[in-house]
Amino acid sequence: MTPGSLGVYISMTGSGMVRGPTAGMTVRDGGLLGFYVNGGTQGVVGFYDVATSASAAGATAAVTILTSATAALGWSFLPVAFSNGLYLSNPGSLPITCALAG
């Protein structure tokens, strides 16, 4: 079995691109399976389908996947596809692990 064929995880402690375009690409599609809040009690998070963190600031540039949702400690199942890139809004700096498909 090829490593990464079942999923990829990305750990973050603040806002930023979870999956963005690589060199020579303008967009990066993929799938989010869910996320795990590793510490703290709870906080507010959001996920956006957008190509860059700079364009995530503009509401018209980003497609909202999840906005201002209270994320409790533990696993949150959120199976969605994104077509431009995936941005995590995490103003409370919760330690979050995002599970991406393939």
KOLSEBA-795011 format. One record per residue (C-alpha): residue number from 1; y, z, x. Coordinates in steps of 0.05 Angstrom, whole numbers, plus 5000, padded with zeros to 4 digits. Example, Ala and Ser with C-alpha at 12.3 -4.5 7.8 and 13.67 -1.06 7.14 Angstrom:
<nodes>
NODE/seq/c2/c3/c1
NODE/1/4910/5156/5246 $
NODE/2/4979/5143/5273 $
</nodes>
This chain:
<nodes>
NODE/seq/c2/c3/c1
NODE/1/5000/5000/5000 $
NODE/2/5069/4982/5026 $
NODE/3/5115/5042/5037 $
NODE/4/5170/5042/4985 $
NODE/5/5130/5001/4935 $
NODE/6/5129/5058/4884 $
NODE/7/5201/5082/4893 $
NODE/8/5256/5102/4940 $
NODE/9/5295/5167/4940 $
NODE/10/5367/5178/4962 $
NODE/11/5396/5248/4970 $
NODE/12/5471/5260/4961 $
NODE/13/5518/5319/4956 $
NODE/14/5580/5285/4930 $
NODE/15/5606/5222/4897 $
NODE/16/5589/5154/4927 $
NODE/17/5547/5092/4925 $
NODE/18/5473/5106/4915 $
NODE/19/5455/5033/4924 $
NODE/20/5506/4981/4943 $
NODE/21/5509/4910/4970 $
NODE/22/5485/4899/5041 $
NODE/23/5517/4853/5092 $
NODE/24/5528/4783/5064 $
NODE/25/5515/4804/4992 $
NODE/26/5566/4816/4937 $
NODE/27/5520/4854/4890 $
NODE/28/5456/4894/4893 $
NODE/29/5411/4902/4832 $
NODE/30/5356/4952/4822 $
NODE/31/5330/5007/4777 $
NODE/32/5342/5082/4772 $
NODE/33/5282/5123/4749 $
NODE/34/5319/5189/4745 $
NODE/35/5350/5243/4787 $
NODE/36/5335/5314/4810 $
NODE/37/5388/5368/4817 $
NODE/38/5364/5408/4877 $
NODE/39/5411/5467/4875 $
NODE/40/5465/5502/4836 $
NODE/41/5458/5517/4763 $
NODE/42/5489/5455/4731 $
NODE/43/5547/5407/4737 $
NODE/44/5577/5344/4708 $
NODE/45/5553/5276/4736 $
NODE/46/5561/5203/4719 $
NODE/47/5527/5138/4739 $
NODE/48/5562/5070/4741 $
NODE/49/5538/4998/4751 $
NODE/50/5590/4974/4801 $
NODE/51/5591/4936/4867 $
NODE/52/5634/4983/4909 $
NODE/53/5659/5055/4907 $
NODE/54/5730/5027/4909 $
NODE/55/5719/4988/4845 $
NODE/56/5685/5048/4812 $
NODE/57/5754/5080/4807 $
NODE/58/5777/5024/4760 $
NODE/59/5748/5035/4690 $
NODE/60/5749/4960/4676 $
NODE/61/5709/4943/4738 $
NODE/62/5652/4992/4725 $
NODE/63/5597/4988/4673 $
NODE/64/5583/5059/4650 $
NODE/65/5510/5080/4651 $
NODE/66/5522/5155/4641 $
NODE/67/5589/5190/4639 $
NODE/68/5608/5264/4641 $
NODE/69/5537/5288/4627 $
NODE/70/5518/5360/4643 $
NODE/71/5462/5359/4693 $
NODE/72/5419/5421/4695 $
NODE/73/5376/5444/4754 $
NODE/74/5313/5402/4757 $
NODE/75/5290/5332/4739 $
NODE/76/5328/5286/4691 $
NODE/77/5290/5223/4669 $
NODE/78/5340/5165/4665 $
NODE/79/5305/5097/4669 $
NODE/80/5359/5044/4674 $
NODE/81/5371/4978/4709 $
NODE/82/5436/4961/4746 $
NODE/83/5459/4892/4767 $
NODE/84/5518/4904/4815 $
NODE/85/5504/4969/4851 $
NODE/86/5496/5042/4832 $
NODE/87/5552/5093/4839 $
NODE/88/5544/5168/4828 $
NODE/89/5603/5209/4805 $
NODE/90/5588/5280/4828 $
NODE/91/5654/5318/4830 $
NODE/92/5619/5386/4835 $
NODE/93/5582/5364/4898 $
NODE/94/5514/5383/4870 $
NODE/95/5455/5367/4916 $
NODE/96/5423/5309/4878 $
NODE/97/5363/5265/4895 $
NODE/98/5363/5198/4859 $
NODE/99/5295/5163/4850 $
NODE/100/5302/5087/4851 $
NODE/101/5249/5037/4830 $
NODE/102/5218/4995/4885 $
</nodes>
